[in-house]
Amino acid sequence: MYNGGVPRPSVLLESWTELVEYFRTQMRTDPDMASAVAAIRTLLEFLRRDKGETILGLRESLKWATDCLTRVDSSVAVSSGGELFLRFISLTSLEHQDLARCKKVMEERGELFLEKISLSRTKVAKLCHTFIKDGAKILTHSYSRVVLRVLEKAAAEKKRFTVYVTESQPDTAGRQMAEALRRLGVPVTVVLDAAVGYVLEKVDLVIVGAEGVVESGGIINKIGTYQMAVCSKAHNKPFYVVAESFKFVRLYPLNQQDVPDRFKYKADTLNNVSELSKEHPVIDYTPPSLITLLFTDLGVLTPSAVSDELIKLYL
Amino acid sequence: MADCGEANGPERKNEIVRAKNEEKELTKEEKQRLRKEKKQQKKQKEKKDDKGSSEKSGREKTLDPLSASQVLSTQSPTQKVPASAPIPVPPSGAPSHSSGAPSHSSSGAPSPADKPAKSKAELKAERRARQEADRASKQQGSSSSSKTKAPASDLNPVVKRLPEHVQVDDPAVVKRLAKKLERQQTRPHSSAKKIPLRSDYGYKVSLFSHLHQYSRKAPLTQLLSIPSSVIHPSIVRLGLQYSQGIVTGSNARSVALLHAFKQVIMDYSTPPNEELSRDLVNKLKPYISFLNQCRPLSASMGNAIKYIKKEISNIPSQYKEEEAKTKLLECIDKYIDEKVVLAAKAISKYAIEKISDGDVILVYGCSSLVNHILCEAFDKNRKFRVIVVDSRPRLEGREALRRLVQIGISCTYVLISALSYVLPEVSKVFLGAHALLANGYVMSRVGTSQIALVARAFNVPVLVCCETYKFCERVQTDSFVSNELDDPDELMVTRKGKTQLEDWHDLSTLGLLNLVYDVTPPDFVDLVITDLGMIPCTSVPVVLRVKNVDQ
C-alpha cells in the first residue's frame, strides 16, 4: 500500500488508515480551514495517541505521518506545515528526561503552534486590506481562502471595489471564488484564463494567494499565476501575494522544471499514473523578481526579506 | 588615545630628518609639535630598554580597546581616528617592533600630506588632542608610524579613509609608504634591514591610476634584496609564488598562506621578556606587508589573517611556548579543515541537488570549488556535460578542462567571445567567487559579470558557489574602486613569429589594461550556494550577521 522505503516505526498498519480518515474528517468539517492546519491538527492527534518509547522513535513516527499526509494531499503547504510543526515542538525535546513529561511539553507546544497559525489569516487580512483603496479594481486568481479573508475585511471597512477572477481551469475553482464574493455583495466578473492580458489594463492591483513560499522569495501557486505575474510586470501593476508563515518551505527552484514532481501533480495522479510527463501540472513557480510585496503574519515583506525570515525560522 | 609604541633613537632621528626634508608641507603647528617631541625623546633615551617597552606594549594592548572609544569622544572625527583603531587590523602599517599598537603620528609630515584640504580648525583640534595624549603617556615618545593601513574590510566604526596602500596616485603617500616599509623590522635597534618597496611598471590607464601595476617578467628576488633575517624564508617563497602566478585561486592562496604561517610559528621562539601573544602578532605584520607587495591580498586571505591574529592574541599568558605553538597549529589546521575542506563537501551536497540528468553546465575559468562539485556529481552518476569558457590572457579554463576531462566528463571549450553562441543550449551556469560583498555583489575573475549578464539575457539560471569564509564586510558597486592590475606585458601575443604590441611603451598615448577582478550585481545571480545552504544573493548580510553573533 505504501512505499516500503519509508522506515517503519512502531505503529500498526491500521493507524495509517486512522490517520488519513482523521485528516479527511478535519477537512470536511471545516472547509474554510487551510489544508496545512488540518494536517497539523492530525499530527497533534497522532502525537497524543502515539505509544512510542523513545524521543527518536517519536520523531520518526511524526516524520512518517507527515509523509503519509503528503501522499494524500500533495500540496506544498501540507509538507511545509508538517516540517514546521516538527521543528516547533522538537525545540524542547532534549530538556526533559522523562518521556511522558516530554510528550506533554510537546503537546502543549503543538497546541500553541496551532493556535498561533489559526490566527494568522486574520493578521494577514489586517495588514493587507489597507492597500486596497476605495474604488480599486482587483484581479485575483482561482480560489484562495486568504484572499477571500482579505477582501472580506476590506468590504467590512466599507471600501468599494470590484474584482475580476480568472476561471482557473482545470477545476474551475475561480467560479467558487466568484460565488463567495457575490455573497459578500462585491461586484465580481469571471474572466477566462486567456483573458488576463486583456483585462490587466483595467485593473489597479493583483492579489493572489500562495500554496508555498520558497526560499528565494518566489511562490508556488495554482497554474496560471506565473502568467499573471509576467503580464502585471509588463503593465507595471503591483503584484501582491498573501500567505501565512507556515507556508514557507525550504525549496529553492531555479525555474519551472526545478520544482519537484511530488508538488506538481495531485496526489491521486502521482499514485496512479505511470507516465507523468503526459500529465498536466497543477501548480507553477513565480520567481521573486515579479512579486512586489508579500503579506504574511510576520509582517509585510519584500521577496528578499523572505530568506531572512526563513533563516530565522530554520537555522 | 594612548600614545603607544616606543621609538628608538636612530629611528626618531630619521623621522625628524625626513620631516625636515619635507618641510614645505609642514605647518607651523607641526613644527612646534616636532620641537616638543624632540625634547621628549631626549628624556626617553635615558629610560629606554626592552623591558620598558614590553611593559608598555602590555599597557598599550589593554589601553587600546579603550583608546578607540576615547578617541571617538575626545577627537573630532577627522582622519586621526582610524589611526587609533584596535589592533587586529591586517596589513597594519605600524612599525613592528615591540609595541605594535598603531598611534597617530607625531611626525608632522604625514598628516598634512595626507589631506591637503584639512582645515585649520581641524588641525588645531588634532594638535590639542595629541598634546593631551602626550601628556597622558608622559615618559614615552609617540611611535613614528603614521596612520593605520586599514583595509576597507576593517572593524573601524567611524569614517573610513581610503587605505594608504591604495592611494598610489599621490606621490607623497607613496613616499611615506616606502619609509614605513623601511622601518618595519623585528629588532628595535637594527636600522639597516628593511622591506623593499616594489615600483610600478609601465603606463597606467587613468581610471585605474590609484592601483599598483607590477611587472612579472623578472622574479621578485632579482629586483629586490630581501634580507632573510627580516622575512622568514617560507614567506619569501610564498611571496614569489604569488608574484609569479604559481599559486593562484582564492582557496589555494589562503591555504598556502596558512601553511606558511604554520611554518613561521613552528620556527618562532619568544624573545626574552616578551609575550608570545603580542610579539608574534608584531612579527607577522612585516610578512603581511611583504606579501601585499608581492600581490595584493585577497578577501579570503584577509579573513584568514584576522582569524590568526585573533587566535594569537587570545592565547592565555600562562601557556608555555610549546603549548601555545601547538595550540596555534591546531587552530590553523582546524580552520583549513572547517572552512575549506568541509565547506567544499557541504557545498557539493547542495549543488548536486541542482544538477539533473541531461544538464548542460557552463563554467568559467578555473574555480577549485566548481571543479570539485562537478567531479563529485560525476562520481554520483549524474549525466551532464560541461562547456568551459575561457579568456585571455590567463587562459585558466585550460586547467579546469584538463581536470574535468581527466575524470571523464565530456567537455566543450570556447573562448568568451563565443558566449552568446553557446548559451542557447546551456541549462545552468556555475560560477566561483573570489569574495562576496556585503551588498550582495559578487567579486570574481574578470569576465564573470559578462557571463552573468548574457546568461540573464538568455534566461539561464546563474549559480554562484562560495564558502562563507570569503564573505567580506566591504561594499562595492563597481569594478574601479578596488581591483588589481596585472602585468600589462601579458597582453602581448606572439603569433607566427610576430609579436603584436611589442613596442607599446614607445607610444605615449597607449595604455594596456590587464584587470584581474570584476564585480557582478546580485540581480544577475539567481542562487548562492554556501556551506550554510542555498541563499539568494541579497541574504549575504544576514549570514554575516549570524556569523558575527556566533563569534
Interface residues (C-beta under 8 A of the other chain):
Chain A: E215 S216 G217 Y252 L254 N255 Q257 D258 P288 S289 S304 S307 D308 I311 L315
Chain B: K354 S356 K428 P461 L463 D523 D526 L527 L532 G533 M534 I535 P536 T538 S539 V542 V543 V546
